[in-house]
């Protein structure tokens, strides 16, 4: 190759702009980037009396955000049980693969504290008209409800008159026997598998795990029927369960949930449904309610 032509090529390549270093060239937005960049005004604090702190063997913890607006009677019982220390010394006694992790008194014989309601009506839906905030709708079809969306930071399913919480990953429900028994809230479970939405409106959902899902989801599966631990299998001991509001101020964890009416949340949902970035070539064009969890973060 002629030396003169090599020199021309060298000058050409040296003159090409370094695009990767150009500050004006921004990487494609992702849902996680939207969450990380959301301004302070896009977040709402979680009330400490709706935070249930479950501490297990080894000092590890699971934090549950309670939903009193959707299950008022059950949440009242749960608060009373926590204040009585009823779960202290009990265990996670059932872990069924792709389904639930469940805890409480495995014998179901432990006396409940005075004042616990034992005859709660199976009221698993709330009137739409009673909502404190307007729903933010998802514009995509759902297999289990006419409409889905979000209300006050919670995922919801809806029909023309009622609204209810869905059995998404991480949601916490009340174990019960056959209807009309609705359970007391003494025996609780968290969904650790693919969303069992067939349970919607058949069991009371009382909240969601916002910290510690990796602990619950990675527990050894029980070998007994329905994932109950068989004789000789170690159940995970519960050290204590307390409301954050009952802990000293300096020992309370603080969390924030993204405001579902914010622009940040709208951008987050748009990208969950239509992601096109360095990894995704083909946008999905939709998103399932349980695949669009409302972002939660721990606050300082």
ABEGO torsion letter per residue (X at the ends): XBAAAAAAAAAAAAABBBAAABAABBBBBBAAAAAAABBAAABBBBBAAABBBBBBBGGBBBBBBBBAAABAAAAAAAAAAAAAGAABGBBBABBBBGBBBBBEBAAGABBBBBGBBAABBBBABBBAAABABBBBBBABBBAABABBEBBGGBBBBBBAABBBBBBBBGBBBBBBBBOABAEAGABBBBBABBBBAAABGABBBAEBBABGAAAAAABBBBABBGGBBBBGBBBBBBABBBBAAABBAAABBBBBBBBAABAAAAAAAAAAABBBBAABABBAGEBBAAABBBBBBBBX
